[in-house]
Amino acid sequence: MPRHITRPTRIPVPGGKTIDEHVGRVNTGTESVSVARMVAPPGWEEPAQTPAFDEVTIVAVGTLRVEHDGGYTDVGPGETILCEAGERIRYVNPSAEATCEYWAICTPAFSPETVHREE
């Protein structure tokens, strides 16, 4: 039977970014995939990470910069980036004025234990 998800769970993170998980380990107990809406304030950045999951990121508003070993890729509205498990990446909102809104789909589902953020 289909599961109707009526609202996401807000996952607390430092730095002012919001994560609203619609499907995943926290909101639905799903381990195979997670789907979350992210909103990153102007100038937001997070530590580099080497996740143990594939992540598809679809930008809805603003620009998301994805730093990687080859440099960086700016992803704009309507664009998508695929980061594969084991790649060292870092997410940044390069704008000093604009918020960035994006959706992240992770397989298997995101977890703090498998994202492997650097300190």
ABEGO torsion letter per residue (X at the ends): XBBBBABBBBBBBBGGBBBBBABEAAAAGBAABBBBBBBBBBGBBBBBBBBABBBBBBBABEBBBBBBAAEBBBBBBGBBBBBBBGBBBBBBBABAABBBBBBBBBOBBBBAAAAGBBX
